[in-house]
């Protein structure tokens, strides 16, 4: 699941590498238009689930409907939504499969090594951008 899909590039990458289903969520109507167009260009629309909702509503809906993910990709608009808030929400909800991972891309934020069952397994920095990967240790 790509929670802030933007152009849909991450979800498309997941699908092109054999992912059975990719959820791509963005609250921006303009972004969703790009996602739809890009998914059609790649002919991967059959396995793409495109959601035009605010991330908080989508996460609640996923939990309510029993949807769980193997991979959650978080790249919110820098400075607007804290990754820590998102990790705590994922920890609180039962939406990540056992041994699933959360990939976080962000700038200028200090993150802990553990959020409940989410444990840091990889930490990289590329210029101003940081990448942390957490694994669900359930």
Beta strands, then each sheet from edge to edge (+ up, - down):
strand 1: 22-25
strand 2: 48-51
strand 3: 69-74
strand 4: 96-106
strand 5: 114-115
strand 6: 118-126
strand 7: 129-136
sheet 1: 1+ 2+
sheet 2: 3+ 4+ 7- 6+ 5-
end
